[in-house]
Amino acid sequence: MADIIIMGSGATEKQISTVIKKIKGLGFDINLSRGTEKTIIGIIGDTRDISDEVFKILPGVAQVISILKGYKLASREFHPQDTVIKTDALDIGGDSLTIIAGPCSVESKKQLLNTAERIRKSGARILRGGVFKPRTSPYSFSGLGLEGLQILKEVKEKTGMPVVTEVLSPEDVDRTAAIADILQIGARNMFNYRLLQRVGKSSRPVLLKRSFSATISEFLNCAEYILKEGNKNVILCERGIRSFDSDFTRNTLDLTAVAVLKKESHLPVFVDPSHGTGRRDLVTPMSKAAIAAGADGLMIEVHPKPEEALSDGFQSLTPEMFAEFMDEIKPVARVMNKKF
């Protein structure tokens, strides 16, 4: 079983091309990663019936490695360099710390525009706002739907801020992608494989939230569903898991996952401390800890009047609190060599 081929430092372009031709001749696709000292060729597909010797004998090949993990494309072995997602407005990952902020739900144009203008002044780079809301109770506010998408579009045009919003079904992807710059897959839909495959065919980056019951391996395998369809721009987002202690926090924010994901995968890793704790007073300390653990970005809930919010007001910061929050996390970002 051959999964990764490492070419020697002196391998020629002809030798690299020969290896690639051999792989494709066997019916597989490739993922090419060129470093300063070596070139790594990842084989995409089920290679269980392919002997390593098929490639070891080829000129220029230094090493053939097998990956036993299910998530090849998401693995650090397959792609040693950090993935940096480049958009028209900003780069996500690398040495950048990207702050996503905004209300849990889009409630009105006035509410969203007010929030967007104020968080932009404080340094937020991406506006969040849910329009299709999966809720635990069928009687809770479930979003404005298409009306909310139109509001997102108008606020995006007025402020110039990129937007991220959640999609709930494969049928929603095209119309949401026409407006949103980033498609969010929420925790409840992490295991929705048809939806993962559909956003994998989209040209929009995908922010994939970890399910509150998912292991890290399951999380990365779900990212693999998206990557396998051709969409290489996936952001992993830790948002808390369920544990035995729910008296003090909504979830247990698993910051260990940040360090593990950064080691296991090349994909950018974000943290959502708002959902992860369910308490606005814990958002700042947990955000500092997330940055220190290696997070590439944060997703923060902000609402102009949290006490009147139709969803998750208890964990939302006011715009004034958000401005203070941004000032407080800057020293930690500097220590971690992260730029806003």
Phi, psi and omega per residue, in radians:
M1 nan 1.961 3.135
A2 -1.931 2.243 -3.127
D3 -2.134 -0.615 -3.127
I4 -2.272 2.305 3.078
I5 -2.015 2.130 3.117
I6 -1.784 2.083 3.133
M7 -1.455 2.556 3.124
G8 -1.138 2.753 -3.103
S9 -1.053 -0.436 -3.139
G10 -1.738 0.210 -3.112
A11 -1.104 2.384 -3.135
T12 -1.531 2.883 3.097
E13 -1.085 -0.599 3.122
K14 -1.135 -0.722 3.131
Q15 -1.158 -0.705 3.104
I16 -1.104 -0.771 3.127
S17 -1.099 -0.627 3.126
T18 -1.122 -0.743 3.126
V19 -1.126 -0.774 3.140
I20 -1.087 -0.731 3.126
K21 -1.096 -0.682 3.132
K22 -1.125 -0.767 -3.138
I23 -1.076 -0.847 -3.109
K24 -1.184 -0.523 3.091
G25 -1.163 -0.428 3.093
L26 -1.519 0.008 3.072
G27 1.645 0.234 -3.137
F28 -1.868 2.827 3.004
D29 -1.770 3.011 -3.087
I30 -2.298 2.739 2.984
N31 -2.149 2.001 -3.046
L32 -1.759 2.222 3.114
S33 -2.229 1.998 -3.118
R34 -1.783 2.086 3.068
G35 -1.798 -3.135 -3.133
T36 -1.233 -0.475 -3.067
E37 -2.021 -0.406 -3.116
K38 -2.601 2.773 3.100
T39 -1.953 2.290 -3.135
I40 -1.983 2.237 3.123
I41 -1.973 2.027 3.100
G42 -1.661 2.383 3.130
I43 -1.691 2.124 -3.118
I44 -1.698 2.066 -3.134
G45 2.416 3.102 -3.137
D46 -1.474 1.865 -3.034
T47 -1.806 0.298 -3.047
R48 -1.038 -0.485 -3.102
D49 -1.679 0.107 -3.113
I50 -1.814 2.152 3.131
S51 -1.325 2.507 3.078
D52 -1.034 -0.529 -3.068
E53 -1.085 -0.446 3.134
V54 -1.005 -0.593 -3.085
F55 -1.794 -0.484 -3.119
K56 -1.070 -0.516 -3.092
I57 -1.398 -0.180 -3.089
L58 -1.342 2.439 3.136
P59 -1.034 2.387 3.077
G60 1.624 -0.226 -3.128
V61 -1.386 2.185 3.137
A62 -1.683 -0.614 -3.056
Q63 -2.753 2.543 3.044
V64 -2.137 2.196 -3.054
I65 -2.111 2.450 3.049
S66 -1.783 2.423 3.092
I67 -1.907 2.144 -3.134
L68 -1.539 -0.205 -3.134
K69 -1.300 2.681 3.116
G70 -1.357 -0.377 -3.067
Y71 -1.751 1.411 -3.133
K72 -1.197 -0.979 -3.026
L73 -1.119 -0.495 -3.135
A74 -1.486 -0.192 -2.996
S75 -1.380 2.634 3.078
R76 -1.177 -0.534 3.119
E77 -1.118 -0.699 -3.095
F78 -1.288 -0.548 -3.039
H79 -2.461 1.486 -3.014
P80 -1.077 -0.609 -3.112
Q81 -1.406 2.570 3.061
D82 -1.070 2.380 3.029
T83 -1.378 2.271 3.040
V84 -1.989 2.076 -3.130
I85 -1.519 2.079 -3.081
K86 -1.785 2.149 3.065
T87 -2.065 3.049 3.124
D88 -1.088 -0.561 -3.019
A89 -1.647 -0.546 -3.030
L90 -2.900 2.910 3.024
D91 -1.775 2.457 3.140
I92 -2.038 2.136 -3.097
G93 1.830 -3.003 -3.108
G94 1.184 -2.256 -3.134
D95 -1.668 0.239 3.138
S96 -1.717 2.502 2.972
L97 -1.932 1.961 -3.053
T98 -1.751 2.210 3.137
I99 -1.852 2.080 3.012
I100 -1.763 2.315 -3.123
A101 -2.584 2.767 3.115
G102 2.577 3.138 -3.083
P103 -1.304 2.696 3.054
C104 -1.024 -0.769 -3.112
S105 -2.231 2.479 2.967
V106 -1.319 2.107 -3.090
E107 -1.909 -0.567 3.121
S108 -2.886 2.856 3.106
K109 -1.143 -0.703 -3.137
K110 -1.059 -0.806 -3.138
Q111 -1.085 -0.807 -3.071
L112 -1.241 -0.723 -3.134
L113 -1.146 -0.744 3.094
N114 -0.995 -0.840 -3.130
T115 -1.129 -0.817 -3.083
A116 -1.051 -0.805 -3.106
E117 -1.115 -0.639 -3.083
R118 -1.373 -0.675 3.125
I119 -1.270 -0.520 3.089
R120 -1.108 -0.723 3.113
K121 -1.094 -0.522 -3.117
S122 -1.489 -0.172 3.065
G123 2.026 0.046 3.064
A124 -1.144 2.459 -3.086
R125 -1.797 -0.436 -3.090
I126 -2.319 2.414 3.134
L127 -1.677 2.262 3.044
R128 -1.855 2.647 3.087
G129 -3.063 2.125 -3.099
G130 -1.483 2.344 3.079
V131 -2.033 -0.484 2.993
F132 -1.982 1.917 -2.977
K133 -1.982 1.948 3.029
P134 -1.360 2.140 -3.073
R135 -2.097 2.638 3.129
T136 -1.087 -0.755 3.119
S137 -1.748 2.359 3.110
P138 -1.187 -0.184 -3.130
Y139 -1.658 -0.096 3.112
S140 -1.387 2.775 3.121
F141 -1.035 2.159 -3.043
S142 -1.919 0.302 3.043
G143 1.711 2.844 -3.107
L144 -1.544 -0.138 3.107
G145 1.139 -2.312 -3.064
L146 -1.082 -0.581 3.079
E147 -1.102 -0.688 3.099
G148 -1.143 -0.660 3.082
L149 -1.066 -0.712 3.119
Q150 -1.119 -0.689 3.095
I151 -1.119 -0.758 3.092
L152 -1.005 -0.756 -3.135
K153 -1.079 -0.800 -3.105
E154 -1.156 -0.712 3.136
V155 -1.226 -0.653 3.073
K156 -1.053 -0.779 -3.140
E157 -1.158 -0.628 -3.094
K158 -1.318 -0.672 -3.056
T159 -1.695 -0.379 -3.074
G160 1.384 0.121 -3.131
M161 -1.471 2.327 2.973
P162 -1.090 2.700 -3.100
V163 -2.218 2.623 3.032
V164 -2.216 2.363 3.104
T165 -2.601 2.770 -3.028
E166 -1.496 2.518 2.971
V167 -1.946 2.461 -3.069
L168 -1.851 -0.388 -3.072
S169 -2.552 2.750 3.115
P170 -0.978 -0.561 -3.113
E171 -1.195 -0.356 -3.115
D172 -1.501 -0.232 -2.927
V173 -1.099 -0.879 -3.038
D174 -1.090 -0.838 -3.092
R175 -1.227 -0.518 3.086
T176 -1.296 -0.730 -3.137
A177 -1.144 -0.383 3.102
A178 -1.191 -0.333 -3.105
I179 -2.043 -0.816 -3.065
A180 -1.343 2.496 3.080
D181 -1.475 -0.461 3.111
I182 -2.358 2.341 3.107
L183 -1.690 2.256 3.129
Q184 -1.765 2.322 2.961
I185 -1.846 2.002 -3.067
G186 -1.316 2.951 -3.093
A187 -0.996 -0.672 -3.113
R188 -1.228 -0.307 -3.106
N189 -1.914 0.150 -3.102
M190 -1.012 -0.593 -3.127
F191 -1.651 0.208 3.116
N192 -1.465 1.546 -2.968
Y193 -1.131 -0.621 3.101
R194 -1.110 -0.683 3.110
L195 -1.200 -0.708 3.108
L196 -1.067 -0.758 3.127
Q197 -1.138 -0.632 -3.121
R198 -1.206 -0.780 3.113
V199 -1.222 -0.371 3.055
G200 -1.163 -0.358 3.092
K201 -1.620 -0.068 -3.136
S202 -1.483 2.724 3.084
S203 -1.529 -0.074 -3.121
R204 -1.493 2.465 3.004
P205 -1.016 2.659 -3.113
V206 -2.118 2.228 3.026
L207 -1.733 1.928 -3.063
L208 -1.774 2.032 3.131
K209 -1.559 2.443 3.112
R210 -1.260 2.326 3.063
S211 -1.129 2.593 -3.111
F212 -1.215 -0.080 3.103
S213 -2.103 0.142 -2.990
A214 -1.596 2.467 2.951
T215 -1.325 2.911 3.117
I216 -1.148 -0.655 3.101
S217 -1.090 -0.737 3.103
E218 -1.119 -0.696 3.111
F219 -1.038 -0.842 -3.115
L220 -1.211 -0.577 3.088
N221 -1.185 -0.564 3.076
C222 -1.215 -0.645 3.034
A223 -1.079 -0.612 -3.137
E224 -1.079 -0.620 3.097
Y225 -1.008 -0.709 -3.129
I226 -1.256 -0.830 -3.112
L227 -1.073 -0.688 -3.095
K228 -1.083 -0.499 3.139
E229 -1.420 -0.070 3.061
G230 1.986 -0.208 3.130
N231 -1.512 1.883 -3.084
K232 -1.547 -0.084 -3.042
N233 -1.727 1.390 -3.109
V234 -2.027 2.324 3.067
I235 -1.943 2.220 3.092
L236 -1.565 2.358 -3.103
C237 -2.258 2.028 3.035
E238 -1.445 2.209 -3.083
R239 -2.338 0.362 3.089
G240 1.689 2.545 3.121
I241 -2.142 2.816 3.106
R242 -1.422 2.399 3.079
S243 -2.456 -2.937 -3.034
F244 -1.363 -0.275 -3.063
D245 -1.887 1.820 3.108
S246 -2.057 0.166 -3.119
D247 -1.276 -0.540 -3.010
F248 -1.972 -0.450 3.131
T249 -2.360 2.708 -3.137
R250 -1.160 -0.758 3.092
N251 -2.405 3.078 3.000
T252 -1.765 1.988 -3.120
L253 -1.335 1.938 -3.025
D254 -1.540 1.502 3.141
L255 -1.330 -0.291 2.994
T256 -1.027 -0.615 -3.123
A257 -1.056 -0.566 -3.138
V258 -1.081 -0.887 -3.129
A259 -1.129 -0.688 3.134
V260 -1.152 -0.788 -3.130
L261 -1.116 -0.660 3.120
K262 -1.156 -0.516 3.100
K263 -1.405 -0.708 -3.058
E264 -1.397 -0.547 -2.992
S265 -2.264 2.751 3.094
H266 -1.627 -0.112 -3.047
L267 -1.315 2.598 3.064
P268 -1.061 2.517 -3.115
V269 -2.109 2.158 3.091
F270 -1.927 2.858 3.076
V271 -2.294 2.397 3.076
D272 -1.948 1.588 -3.108
P273 -1.315 -0.282 3.118
S274 -1.171 -0.942 3.086
H275 -1.289 -0.534 -3.077
G276 -1.136 -0.492 -3.140
T277 -2.025 -0.565 -3.082
G278 1.284 0.266 -3.109
R279 -2.406 2.178 -3.104
R280 -1.129 -0.505 -3.118
D281 -1.266 -0.228 3.129
L282 -1.775 -0.090 -3.083
V283 -1.094 -0.813 -3.100
T284 -1.163 -0.912 3.140
P285 -1.068 -0.649 3.128
M286 -1.260 -0.519 3.068
S287 -1.184 -0.730 3.084
K288 -1.051 -0.781 3.134
A289 -1.120 -0.660 3.137
A290 -1.118 -0.749 3.113
I291 -1.112 -0.749 3.135
A292 -1.110 -0.518 3.126
A293 -1.361 -0.211 3.084
G294 1.998 0.197 -3.118
A295 -1.078 2.536 3.114
D296 -1.629 -0.176 -3.123
G297 -2.999 2.935 3.140
L298 -2.314 2.602 3.048
M299 -2.100 1.999 -2.993
I300 -2.092 2.322 3.096
E301 -1.504 2.246 -3.125
V302 -2.341 2.341 -3.129
H303 -2.470 2.395 -3.114
P304 -1.089 -0.524 3.109
K305 -2.441 1.417 -3.075
P306 -0.951 -0.568 -3.122
E307 -1.177 -0.288 3.121
E308 -1.888 0.057 -3.079
A309 -1.108 2.493 3.135
L310 -1.401 -0.223 3.058
S311 -2.729 2.385 3.007
D312 1.010 0.582 3.110
G313 -1.107 -0.558 -3.085
F314 -1.156 -0.318 3.140
Q315 -1.940 0.074 -3.102
S316 -1.590 2.466 3.014
L317 -1.498 2.663 2.936
T318 -1.384 2.848 3.079
P319 -0.998 -0.608 3.105
E320 -1.156 -0.748 3.093
M321 -1.104 -0.654 -3.127
F322 -1.138 -0.681 3.098
A323 -1.065 -0.750 3.105
E324 -1.154 -0.699 3.106
F325 -1.000 -0.805 -3.121
M326 -1.086 -0.680 3.097
D327 -1.147 -0.639 -3.071
E328 -1.286 -0.533 -3.097
I329 -1.512 -0.232 -3.091
K330 -1.018 -0.782 -3.138
P331 -1.052 -0.646 3.133
V332 -1.199 -0.694 3.115
A333 -1.080 -0.704 3.134
R334 -1.112 -0.746 3.129
V335 -1.060 -0.646 -3.132
M336 -1.518 0.137 3.128
N337 1.014 0.663 3.096
K338 -1.846 2.362 -3.142
K339 -1.807 2.443 3.072
F340 -1.371 nan nan
